[in-house]
Amino acid sequence: MRALIQRVTSARVSIDGDIVGSINSGILVLIGLHRDDTLADGEWLIKKLLAVRLFEDEAGKMGRSVEDIRGELLVVSQFTLYGELNKGTRPDFGAAMPSALAKPFFEEWMKQLRAATQLTIAEGRFGAHMKIDLANDGPVTLMIDSKK
């Protein structure tokens, strides 16, 4: 699993002009599923997302997690995180989990994420064409990969 995470002061996702999920201070999480991902990858990623220190502490260092600040999460499925451009200029998404498997996997993973924290969690809609508006704070953007 890959997660592109961004520290935000606000973020929202909309479909056809309707806002389907929004958060205030916290992290925007774009999730990509690899064809070989397992629930163990998901468990590892949940622990990492909730513990990664992206927010300033009293010393001005990135010493606090989203849980420490009681922030919020906006999670959006994004298969393009596994796009490859090794040949030519058209992305190859062969490494991404097929949609028929990815949707139930993502839904189960979201249940596990919600069970792991009391934080507010908003999400996009799997497979939909979405627009994301965000105020990246810092900017702080990191890629997390369960296979590395």
Sequence and secondary structure as in RCSB ss.txt:
>XXXX:A:sequence
MRALIQRVTSARVSIDGDIVGSINSGILVLIGLHRDDTLADGEWLIKKLLAVRLFEDEAGKMGRSVEDIRGELLV
VSQFTLYGELNKGTRPDFGAAMPSALAKPFFEEWMKQLRAATQLTIAEGRFGAHMKIDLANDGPVTLMIDSKK
>XXXX:A:secstr
 EEEEEEEEEEEEEETTEEEEEESSEEEEEEE BTT  HHHHHHHHHHHHH EEEE TTSSEEEETTTTT EEEE
EE GGGG B SSSSS B TTB  HHHHHHHHHHHHHHHHHH  S EEE  TTS  EEEEEEEEEEEEEEETT 
